[in-house]
Structure formats: C-alpha cells, structure tokens
Amino acid sequence: MSPKEEAQPDDYIRRQFIPYLGNKRALLPRLAPLFIELADELAGTQSAGDARTEAGRLRFLDPFAGTGAVSRLARSLGFDVQANDWEPYSEAVNRCWLTLGRNELYEAFGGPLKLNEAFAEWNALHPSSPDYRGADYGEPYIARYYAPKYTASPDLGRERLFYTAENARFIDSVRNRIEDEYPAGRYDPDSPAGRRRTALLAALLLEAAVHTNTSGVFKAYHRGFGGHSGDALKRIMARMELEPPVLPDAPTARVSRMDAAAFARGRSADLVYIDPPYNQHQYGSNYHMLNTIVAWERAPMPLELGADGFLLRKAGIPESWKRTRSAYCGRASAKGAIQELVDAVDAAAIVLSWNDAGHLAVEEMAELLARRGRLEARTLEYQTYRGGRQSDARRMSNREFLFILRADRPKNGPEEALRALKEAKLLDCALRGSYDPRRLAKRFTLGDGGLRIGGSGQEELCLGFSDYRKLLGTSRSILDRIDPMLKLDLLDGLNDCLCQSAQENLEALVYMVRNGGDGARKARRDALRYLRKLAHPRYAEDFSRFISLFETLEGSHEDTAFIAGIGALKKLAVRRYGLGS
C-alpha cells in the first residue's frame, strides 16, 4: 500500500482493514442508519439513561470485534465504544485504529510531517525499496520458514510460499526492529513510544494480511505465486509499504482481549453488536501467521519432508493456535456459548449478525434470542466471504441478516422474525436468480414475455422476464402489490424454477440455443460464463461434455466471438488441469 497524500473523510471506515472471514466493512452503510435509529429510540428511555456516560454518549459493546470495522463505525458516530476479541492480532490492529486518535498519533511521531518521514524510513528496510541500504534487522524468521529463498524459482512442495522472499525479509526486518526499539511491556501504551509501537505493528499486520499468496486465510497457499491461473498476482507480488494509520478526530475507544461472555458480563450498555463465528473454522488457525507476527516468539517451524519428498506441515501452523480455540466455532458447543453470551449481555438493544448457512439453524437462533425480548429480523444485501467457488444454490442460500432484539420491550416470540426472513430470502432469490424457461412454462401461464398473475376478479398483473431467464427490474414493485399469502405461494413457485448450478444453467441455455431466435446469441454468451466455472479438475467431465455440445449446436460456428471464447476456455482448462493431455 502506498501512503496517501491526504486522507479522505470516510477513509477511517472505508480503508485499512485486514482481509478477513466475515469482515463487515461492506455492511457498514446498512448498519449506520440502524445504529442511528436505535440510538434515537433509546435516547429517551430510562434504561439508556442509566447506561450512558457522563458525556451523554451511547455506550456500545462489540464482543467479536475482528477487524474492528463495526467498532470504527460506532466510534465515528460518537458512541462510547468498548471492543473485544479473543485473537491477539485483532487486539493489535484495534489498539491502533480504535484507541488512538489523529492528534495522539501526530504527537507520538512529532507531527504529520515527521510521521510520514518516519514511515518512509521504515519502508526503506524493504530490499526492493529504491531507498534500501542493506540494513536488515535481526535473524530471518518469516523468510526462513514461510517463504522461498528465491521468489523467481521457488522449490514447490519443499518451501512454504506465503510471501515473496523480499516481502518476507521486510516483515522480519520491521518486526525485529520494533522489538529492538520498542520492546513489548517496556512502555506504557499511552506513552509516545507505546503509541509508536502500536501504530507500526498494526501497519505491518495490515501489509502481512494483504500481500500474501493465499485466497484470504493462512491454512494454505497457492502452488506457485498466484496459483495455476495467476489470480491476484499483482497483490501478491507487490512490495509491502507501511502506511500511516488513518485516524479520526473522535473520542477514543477501549480494547480488550478475552472471552466474549466474560467481556459482556458486568458491563452495562445501550447497544451491543454481536457477530459470532458462523462455522467451524477456527480463527486462530486461519490467521496463525498474524498471531505469529504479533507474538514474535520465533519458534522454529521445521521444513521436514515426508516420504513423498514434500513438506509434512505444509501450512506451518504452530500448535500455539490452540490457545484461542473458540467454543463458538464448534457445531456442538456454539449454541451453549451463544446462549451464555446473550444471557450475559446487559443492554436495552442487541443487534446480532447471522447467516442462514451458519452452524446454528436460523430457527434455533431466533428462539434463543426471543426469550430476552421483542425480536425483529432484517435482511442484508452485500457480498459475503466465500473462500472458493460456489454453486448457484449455495450462493443463493448463503445470506446474511440481522436479528434486532429489544430486551427493554415485551416478548413477541420468534415467528414474526422467521416469516420476514423466509419471504425476504424467497424474494431475493426470485429477483436475482436465473430461470429455466422449461420449468417456468410447466409451472405458470406465460405470454408476451411475462408471467400472468391474477384474474377472476383480482387485478391482473404481469411479471416481465428477459428471455425467460431473468425477472425485469420492474418485478419488485409488481410483487409488492400482491396479496401477502398469494405472494408467498408465487415466490415458492418461482424459486422452484430457478437453476441451482452451473450445469443446470447450461442445460437451460442449450435449450434456448436449440430454439433459435433472438435469444440464441445471448444464450451462447451466457454459456461462456458458466463454462468457465466448470473449467476445473472437479468438473472436467461436465466441462468437456458441454463444450462438445455447444460446438455442435446450429449457429455456433458462425458466432466468431463464441468460438473464440470456447478456445480461450479450453486453454484455461489446459493450464489448470491439463485438458486433453
């Protein structure tokens, strides 16, 4: 990352976040109005008055702070923020972006100009920097155990490839120098030296999380830099540069590192935001590299080879990751852990993020929360972390939403929230999904490019389609005019007609090409997109079958752009798994 000449007003809640499973940065535009709405509602209540600070600021707790995105938002809204997380790397980055203010940072380094000069001097430690003077600090560690000796010629299978050799040396030099100049425990965190340590360590963690040869987590790295297709090669190979933290002129927050329930217990608040893990993936192992850089214990991570001549411990995950093993990530233990946390919270309002593919069923979560007060649910529209390719069915079912619990209001049970979620999910899938025209024709009355609704005394409406593959943009307003019970039945029927995978989409597109007409050319273009999803070893048989099928369909050979696209996909399959070799 290159230092910015001038920070923009919203950079604090827009930039400088570590890439992270469940990072809520994209959710902030939806959370901001909700938090403001709740703050306004709570402003006149006795419970809110009891919990507010002497300065009148709303008290906000974030037990699973992660990257700190939501706590940064709360801080920018003027809330009195207490953020917590179980992982050391989270504490380290949040101590920087939550407990420091712009003026404190300037004072620690001697002013804005001195701050930029200091970071430029630290960046000169990079061996690829034009200002590099060969001044490495200390013994190599990341460079020795987690990167190849030579970036241009890595020994695949025998060296770990988390970083380029040059970036690994930079991490070592910066981290060793931080410990030389600002040893852990020597300085008060609020002293100038303590703040310099906080800012430099957080800036290094950000770079170590971004310029890594992975798809987001450290449980594996690509075979070769960027993988077979060279995905994200620019990000992976780019030279690391420490960037001065962008901080607001706003009240600072408090940061802690402990179990979430222990953190919540004994702390009264107005509003608590709970974002627990949704699945079994332990953050301590997923982000072991960041915790390794924070702890800097430099325990050897041998490059032992197995009988096959390859690394026995490919990812080099230290046993120390188990220190932060979380009950919230276990399918069997998650419900009890979440129940304990919710019971421990003393707040008028709780906002909890969840995913309908989470290891705790939506119904279970709703019942658990509804015991505390009035429950509401709101859906979200933003891209969640996928960690790989997904089928259409999985993508459409993997949705995030918010439970809003008002512990200061009468209980209403879980049913209303669950009904709202069901309708929202069906509606979203219907509006965003791709249809099989054959299923639509079998299920509904079609005509004039649309689906006829109503009649027999009811208002007759028509849902418009584009080639009977996608609903038109006007469909949302039309669906809102339908009787609620009829609407649910209609949405159920529409969802039954959706394609659930790349293969099902391709079958529908084959049908459309065979039918000819104006839609055939567009169907061939769409087919290229779905064929690309199958250009992997796992789908090799389906890929070859559909390629052959489309090549034999009438009109395909006259479509030069389509034939060129097929040729490019074949070359991609050869690179990825040796198609035809």
C-alpha positions in Angstrom: 0.0 0.0 0.0 1.2 3.4 -0.8 0.9 6.2 1.7 -1.8 8.7 0.8 -1.1 12.4 0.3 -4.3 13.3 2.0 -6.8 11.1 3.8 -10.5 11.4 2.7 -13.2 12.0 5.3 -14.6 8.4 5.1 -11.3 6.6 4.9 -11.4 5.6 8.5 -14.4 3.3 7.9 -13.5 2.5 4.3 -9.8 1.6 4.2 -7.0 -0.1 6.1 -8.8 -3.3 7.1 -7.2 -6.7 7.1 -8.8 -9.2 4.6 -10.9 -11.3 6.9 -13.6 -14.0 7.1 -16.8 -12.2 8.0 -15.3 -8.7 7.6 -18.3 -6.3 8.0 -16.8 -3.3 6.1 -19.3 -3.7 3.3 -22.1 -3.9 5.8 -21.4 -0.5 7.4 -23.7 1.5 5.1 -26.6 -0.7 6.3 -25.5 -0.7 10.0 -25.1 3.1 10.3 -28.8 4.0 9.8 -29.8 1.1 12.0 -27.5 2.2 14.8 -28.7 5.8 14.5 -32.3 4.7 14.5 -31.8 2.6 17.7 -29.8 5.4 19.3 -32.7 7.8 18.7 -35.2 5.4 20.1 -33.1 4.7 23.2 -32.3 8.4 23.8 -35.5 9.0 25.9 -35.6 5.7 27.8 -34.6 5.2 31.4 -32.5 2.2 30.5 -30.5 4.2 28.1 -30.1 7.0 30.5 -28.7 4.6 33.1 -26.1 3.2 30.7 -24.9 6.4 29.1 -21.6 8.0 30.1 -21.4 11.3 31.9 -20.8 13.0 28.5 -24.2 11.6 27.3 -22.7 9.3 24.7 -24.4 6.0 23.9 -22.4 3.0 25.3 -21.6 0.4 22.7 -20.1 -3.1 23.2 -18.6 -5.2 20.4 -17.6 -8.7 21.8 -16.4 -10.0 18.5 -14.6 -7.0 17.1 -12.5 -8.8 14.5 -11.0 -6.2 12.1 -12.8 -3.5 14.1 -15.0 -2.4 11.3 -18.2 -2.1 13.2 -16.5 -0.5 16.2 -14.9 2.0 13.9 -18.3 2.9 12.7 -19.7 3.2 16.2 -16.7 5.4 17.2 -17.3 7.6 14.1 -20.9 8.0 15.3 -19.8 9.4 18.6 -20.6 6.3 20.7 -18.6 5.3 23.8 -17.0 2.1 22.4 -15.6 -0.9 24.1 -14.3 -3.5 21.6 -13.1 -7.0 22.4 -11.8 -10.1 20.6 -10.2 -13.4 21.6 -7.4 -13.2 19.0 -4.1 -11.3 19.6 -3.9 -10.0 16.0 -7.4 -8.4 16.4 -6.3 -6.7 19.7 -3.2 -5.4 18.0 -4.9 -3.8 15.0 -7.8 -2.5 17.1 -5.4 -0.9 19.6 -4.2 1.2 16.7 -7.4 2.1 14.9 -9.7 2.3 18.0 -7.6 3.6 20.9 -5.5 6.1 19.0 -6.7 9.5 17.8 -5.2 11.5 15.0 -3.6 14.0 17.4 -2.1 11.3 19.6 -0.5 9.7 16.6 0.9 13.0 15.4 2.3 13.8 18.9 3.9 10.3 19.1 5.9 10.9 15.9 6.4 14.7 16.2 3.8 15.9 13.8 2.3 15.0 10.4 5.5 15.6 8.5 7.6 13.6 11.0 5.0 10.8 10.8 5.4 10.5 7.1 9.2 10.7 7.3 9.3 8.0 9.9 7.2 5.6 7.9 9.3 6.3 4.8 12.4 5.5 6.8 10.9 2.2 8.0 9.8 1.4 4.4 13.4 1.7 3.3 14.0 -1.6 5.1 12.4 -3.4 2.2 15.1 -5.0 -0.1 13.1 -3.8 -3.2 12.8 -0.2 -2.0 14.8 2.4 -4.0 16.0 3.7 -0.7 17.2 0.4 0.6 20.6 0.5 2.2 21.1 -3.1 3.1 20.2 -2.6 6.8 18.4 -5.8 7.8 17.4 -6.1 11.4 18.0 -9.4 13.2 17.8 -13.0 12.1 15.3 -14.1 9.4 12.2 -16.0 10.6 9.3 -15.5 8.2 11.9 -15.5 5.3 13.3 -18.8 6.6 10.2 -20.8 7.4 7.3 -19.2 5.4 8.8 -18.0 2.1 11.1 -19.3 -0.6 14.8 -18.5 -0.8 14.3 -17.1 -4.3 10.9 -15.6 -5.4 11.6 -16.3 -9.1 12.4 -20.0 -8.6 10.5 -21.4 -5.5 11.1 -25.1 -4.6 7.4 -26.1 -4.9 6.4 -28.6 -2.2 9.6 -28.1 -0.2 9.4 -24.4 0.6 6.4 -22.6 2.0 5.1 -19.8 -0.2 3.1 -17.5 1.9 5.2 -14.4 0.8 7.7 -13.4 -1.7 11.3 -13.7 -0.4 11.6 -9.9 -0.4 8.4 -9.2 1.4 9.3 -11.9 4.0 12.6 -10.2 4.6 10.8 -6.9 5.1 8.4 -8.4 7.7 11.4 -9.8 9.6 13.3 -6.6 9.5 10.4 -4.4 10.6 9.2 -6.8 13.3 12.7 -7.3 14.7 13.3 -3.5 14.7 10.0 -2.9 16.5 11.1 -5.3 19.2 14.6 -3.7 19.4 13.3 -0.1 19.7 10.0 -0.6 21.5 10.2 -3.9 23.4 6.9 -5.4 24.5 6.0 -4.4 28.0 8.6 -1.7 28.4 6.5 1.3 27.6 3.0 2.4 28.7 0.7 2.0 25.7 -0.4 5.7 26.1 3.2 7.0 26.0 4.7 8.3 22.8 6.9 5.2 22.5 4.0 2.9 23.2 1.9 4.6 20.6 4.7 4.3 18.0 4.9 0.6 18.7 1.1 0.2 18.4 1.0 2.1 15.0 4.0 0.3 13.5 2.9 -3.2 14.5 -0.7 -2.6 13.2 0.6 -1.2 9.9 2.9 -4.3 9.5 0.0 -6.7 10.2 -2.1 -4.9 7.6 0.6 -5.4 4.9 1.2 -9.0 6.0 -2.5 -9.8 5.6 -2.8 -8.2 2.2 0.3 -9.2 0.3 0.1 -12.9 0.9 0.0 -15.8 -1.5 -3.4 -17.1 -0.3 -7.1 -16.7 -1.0 -7.6 -15.0 2.3 -6.6 -17.4 5.1 -3.3 -18.9 6.1 -4.3 -22.6 6.2 -2.9 -23.0 2.7 -1.1 -21.0 0.0 -1.2 -21.2 -3.8 1.0 -23.7 -5.6 3.3 -21.2 -7.2 2.7 -17.5 -6.7 -0.9 -16.7 -7.7 -1.8 -20.3 -8.3 -2.4 -22.0 -11.7 -4.2 -19.1 -13.2 -2.1 -16.4 -11.6 -5.1 -15.0 -9.7 -4.3 -11.8 -7.8 -0.7 -11.9 -8.8 -0.3 -8.1 -8.6 -1.5 -8.0 -5.0 0.7 -11.0 -4.0 3.9 -9.7 -5.6 3.6 -6.0 -4.8 6.2 -4.5 -2.5 5.0 -4.1 1.1 4.8 -0.5 2.3 3.8 0.6 5.8 1.1 3.2 5.6 0.4 5.7 8.4 -2.9 4.8 10.1 -5.9 6.9 9.1 -7.5 8.0 12.3 -10.4 10.3 13.2 -10.6 13.3 15.4 -13.1 11.5 17.7 -13.3 10.1 21.2 -11.1 7.0 21.6 -12.4 3.5 22.4 -11.3 0.8 24.8 -10.0 -2.5 23.6 -9.7 -5.8 25.4 -8.8 -9.4 24.6 -10.9 -12.0 26.5 -13.8 -14.5 26.1 -16.8 -12.7 24.7 -19.2 -13.7 27.5 -16.6 -12.7 30.1 -16.3 -9.4 28.3 -20.0 -8.8 28.3 -20.6 -9.8 31.9 -20.6 -6.9 34.2 -20.7 -4.2 31.5 -23.9 -2.3 31.1 -24.6 -0.7 27.7 -27.2 0.8 25.5 -26.4 -1.2 22.4 -24.4 -4.4 21.8 -23.4 -5.7 18.4 -22.8 -9.5 18.3 -21.1 -11.0 15.3 -20.1 -14.6 16.4 -18.4 -17.1 14.1 -20.9 -18.8 11.7 -19.0 -22.0 11.1 -16.4 -24.4 12.4 -13.3 -22.6 11.0 -11.1 -21.5 13.9 -9.7 -18.0 13.5 -6.6 -18.9 15.4 -5.5 -21.4 12.8 -6.9 -19.4 9.8 -4.8 -16.4 10.8 -1.9 -18.1 12.6 0.6 -16.0 10.6 -0.8 -12.8 12.0 -0.7 -14.1 15.6 2.9 -15.3 14.9 3.9 -11.8 13.9 2.3 -10.3 17.0 3.7 -12.8 19.5 7.1 -12.9 17.7 8.2 -15.9 19.7 10.1 -17.2 16.6 9.7 -20.8 17.5 11.3 -23.0 14.7 8.9 -24.3 12.2 10.9 -27.1 10.5 10.8 -27.7 6.8 10.7 -31.5 7.3 9.8 -33.6 4.3 7.7 -36.7 4.2 8.4 -40.0 2.4 7.0 -38.4 -0.8 9.6 -35.7 -0.6 7.2 -32.9 0.2 6.6 -30.8 3.3 5.0 -32.7 6.2 3.5 -29.5 7.7 2.6 -27.5 4.6 1.0 -24.5 6.2 3.4 -24.4 9.2 0.6 -23.8 11.7 2.1 -23.7 15.2 0.5 -25.6 18.0 0.0 -22.3 19.8 -3.0 -21.6 17.7 -5.0 -23.8 20.1 -4.6 -21.1 22.8 -7.5 -19.3 21.2 -9.7 -22.3 20.2 -13.2 -21.0 20.4 -16.4 -22.8 21.5 -18.3 -20.5 19.1 -16.8 -22.3 16.2 -17.9 -25.8 17.3 -21.1 -27.1 15.9 -21.9 -28.9 19.2 -20.7 -26.1 21.5 -21.9 -23.0 19.6 -25.5 -22.9 20.8 -24.5 -23.1 24.5 -21.7 -20.5 24.0 -24.1 -18.0 22.3 -26.8 -18.6 24.9 -24.3 -17.8 27.6 -23.2 -14.7 25.9 -26.8 -13.4 25.2 -27.7 -14.1 28.9 -24.6 -12.2 30.0 -25.4 -9.0 28.0 -26.9 -6.2 30.0 -28.3 -3.8 27.3 -31.5 -2.4 26.0 -30.8 -3.4 22.4 -28.8 -6.2 20.8 -28.0 -6.5 17.1 -26.8 -9.9 16.1 -25.4 -10.8 12.6 -26.1 -14.3 11.4 -26.0 -16.4 8.2 -28.6 -18.9 7.1 -25.8 -21.3 6.3 -24.4 -21.0 9.9 -23.9 -24.0 12.1 -26.7 -22.9 14.3 -30.1 -23.1 12.5 -31.9 -19.8 11.9 -34.9 -21.1 13.9 -32.7 -22.1 16.8 -31.1 -18.6 16.9 -34.4 -16.9 16.7 -35.8 -18.9 19.6 -32.7 -18.3 21.7 -32.9 -14.6 21.2 -36.7 -14.2 21.5 -36.5 -15.3 25.2 -35.0 -11.9 26.0 -37.5 -9.5 24.4 -39.0 -8.3 21.2 -37.3 -9.8 18.1 -37.1 -8.4 14.6 -35.2 -9.5 11.6 -33.8 -7.6 8.6 -32.0 -8.9 5.6 -28.8 -7.6 4.1 -27.6 -7.3 0.6 -23.8 -7.5 0.4 -21.2 -10.0 -0.7 -20.1 -12.4 2.0 -16.8 -14.2 2.0 -17.0 -17.4 0.0 -13.4 -18.8 0.2 -13.8 -20.5 -3.2 -16.3 -21.2 -6.0 -19.9 -21.9 -5.1 -22.9 -23.3 -6.9 -25.8 -21.0 -7.6 -27.8 -22.9 -5.0 -25.2 -22.4 -2.3 -24.6 -18.8 -3.2 -28.3 -18.0 -3.1 -28.7 -19.7 0.3 -25.7 -18.1 1.9 -27.3 -14.9 3.1 -26.6 -12.6 6.0 -29.2 -10.9 8.1 -29.6 -9.1 11.3 -31.6 -10.0 14.4 -32.6 -6.9 16.3 -33.5 -7.7 19.9 -35.1 -5.1 22.2 -34.6 -6.5 25.7 -36.5 -3.5 27.1 -39.7 -4.4 25.2 -42.3 -7.2 25.6 -41.6 -10.6 24.0 -43.2 -11.4 20.7 -41.8 -14.8 20.0 -39.6 -15.8 17.0 -42.4 -16.4 14.4 -42.7 -12.8 13.1 -38.9 -12.6 12.5 -38.8 -16.0 10.9 -41.6 -15.2 8.5 -39.9 -12.0 7.5 -36.7 -13.8 6.8 -38.4 -16.5 4.7 -40.2 -14.0 2.5 -37.1 -11.9 2.1 -35.0 -14.9 1.1 -37.5 -16.1 -1.4 -37.9 -12.7 -2.9 -34.2 -12.1 -3.2 -33.6 -15.4 -4.9 -36.5 -14.8 -7.3 -35.2 -11.4 -8.3 -31.5 -12.3 -8.6 -31.7 -15.9 -9.8 -31.6 -17.4 -13.3 -34.5 -19.4 -14.5 -35.0 -22.5 -16.7 -37.6 -21.5 -19.3 -38.9 -25.0 -19.5 -39.7 -25.1 -15.8 -41.5 -21.7 -16.0 -43.6 -22.9 -18.9 -44.6 -26.0 -17.0 -45.5 -24.2 -13.7 -47.1 -21.0 -14.9 -49.1 -19.3 -17.6 -46.7 -17.4 -19.8 -47.3 -15.0 -22.6 -46.0 -11.8 -24.1 -42.6 -12.2 -22.4 -44.1 -12.5 -18.9 -45.9 -14.4 -16.3 -49.6 -13.7 -15.8 -50.9 -13.2 -12.2 -54.4 -12.6 -11.0 -57.6 -12.6 -13.0 -61.1 -13.8 -11.9 -61.9 -10.6 -10.1 -58.4 -9.8 -9.0 -56.1 -7.2 -10.6 -54.3 -8.9 -13.5 -50.5 -8.3 -13.3 -47.6 -9.4 -15.5 -44.1 -10.2 -14.2 -41.8 -9.4 -17.1 -38.8 -11.6 -18.0 -35.7 -11.1 -20.1 -35.7 -14.2 -22.4 -37.5 -16.1 -19.5 -34.1 -16.2 -17.7 -34.2 -13.1 -15.5 -37.0 -11.1 -14.0 -37.1 -7.5 -15.1 -36.3 -4.7 -12.7 -40.0 -3.7 -12.5 -40.8 -7.0 -10.9 -40.1 -5.9 -7.3 -42.8 -3.2 -7.4 -45.3 -5.6 -9.0 -44.7 -8.3 -6.4 -45.3 -5.7 -3.6 -48.8 -5.2 -5.0 -49.8 -8.9 -4.5 -51.7 -10.2 -1.5 -49.2 -11.4 1.1 -50.4 -15.1 1.1 -50.5 -15.3 -2.7 -47.1 -13.6 -2.8 -45.5 -16.4 -0.7 -47.0 -19.1 -2.9 -45.9 -17.3 -6.0 -42.3 -16.9 -4.7 -42.2 -20.5 -3.7 -43.2 -21.4 -7.3 -40.6 -19.1 -8.8 -37.9 -20.5 -6.6 -38.7 -24.0 -7.9 -38.0 -22.8 -11.4 -34.5 -21.4 -10.6 -31.3 -23.1 -11.9 -29.3 -24.3 -8.9 -25.9 -24.9 -10.5 -23.7 -24.1 -13.5 -24.8 -27.4 -15.0 -28.5 -26.6 -14.7 -27.9 -23.2 -16.2 -26.1 -24.7 -19.1 -28.9 -27.2 -19.8 -31.3 -24.3 -19.9 -29.0 -22.4 -22.3 -28.7 -25.4 -24.6 -32.5 -25.5 -24.8 -32.5 -21.8 -25.7 -29.8 -22.1 -28.4 -31.6 -25.1 -29.9 -34.8 -23.0 -30.1 -33.0 -20.3 -32.1 -34.4 -16.9 -32.4 -33.2 -13.6 -30.9 -32.2 -15.2 -27.6 -29.8 -17.8 -29.0 -26.9 -15.5 -29.5 -27.2 -14.1 -25.9 -27.6 -17.7 -24.6 -24.2 -18.6 -26.1 -22.6 -15.6 -24.4 -24.1 -16.6 -21.1 -22.9 -20.1 -21.6 -19.3 -18.9 -21.7 -19.6 -17.6 -18.1 -21.0 -20.9 -16.8 -18.5 -23.0 -18.7 -15.7 -21.0 -17.1 -17.0 -22.1 -13.7 -16.6 -25.8 -14.8 -13.0 -25.3 -16.1 -11.6 -27.1 -13.1 -10.4 -30.7 -12.4 -13.5 -31.4 -10.3 -15.8 -30.7 -13.2 -13.6 -31.9 -16.0 -16.2 -34.4 -17.4 -19.1 -31.9 -17.4 -16.8 -29.2 -18.9 -15.9 -31.5 -21.9 -19.5 -32.6 -22.4 -20.9 -29.1 -22.5 -18.1 -27.8 -24.7 -18.7 -30.6 -27.2 -22.5 -30.0 -27.1 -22.3 -26.3 -27.7 -19.8 -26.7 -30.5 -22.3 -28.9 -32.4 -25.3 -26.7 -32.0 -26.6 -24.9 -35.0 -25.3 -21.4 -35.4 -22.3 -21.8 -33.1 -19.6 -21.9 -35.8 -21.0 -18.7 -37.3 -20.6 -16.9 -34.0 -17.0 -16.0 -34.1 -16.9 -14.4 -30.7 -18.4 -17.5 -29.1 -15.9 -19.8 -30.9 -13.0 -17.5 -29.7 -14.4 -17.7 -26.1 -14.6 -21.5 -26.3 -11.0 -21.6 -27.4 -9.9 -19.4 -24.5 -11.7 -21.6 -22.1 -10.0 -24.7 -23.4 -6.6 -23.1 -22.9 -7.6 -22.1 -19.4 -8.6 -25.8 -18.7 -5.2 -26.9 -20.1 -3.4 -24.6 -17.7 -5.5 -25.6 -14.7 -5.6 -29.4 -15.1 -4.2 -30.4 -18.5 -7.3 -30.8 -20.5 -6.7 -33.4 -23.3 -3.2 -34.1 -22.1 
